[in-house]
């Protein structure tokens, strides 16, 4: 689970780190492997303050970029974007929603 990250590194070989992975020598097979993994991005809801809204946008951009990349590579895409229901910023609320996402993902794969 990637929960409410304020910054995401895109799987983009045209952008240098920390924006992308151009200077990291990541092979296509490794990118495809990551795209298939069950990764949950937990982004804040739209009723959040300005900083949290930026986090939500960053999470969506990362997710959409990865989905587009999976389509380009013709590989399956295991990521999930979860928009946080609560606008409460307390870490305990984020942990609850991240835990629920983990258990939901585990139940859907068994």
Secondary structure, DSSP 8 states (H G I E B T S, - for coil): -EES-S----S-TTS-TTT-SGGGT--HHHHHHHHHS--EEEE--TTS-HHHHHHHHHHHHHHHHHHHHHHHHT-----EEEE-S-----HHHHHHHHHHHHHHHHHHH-
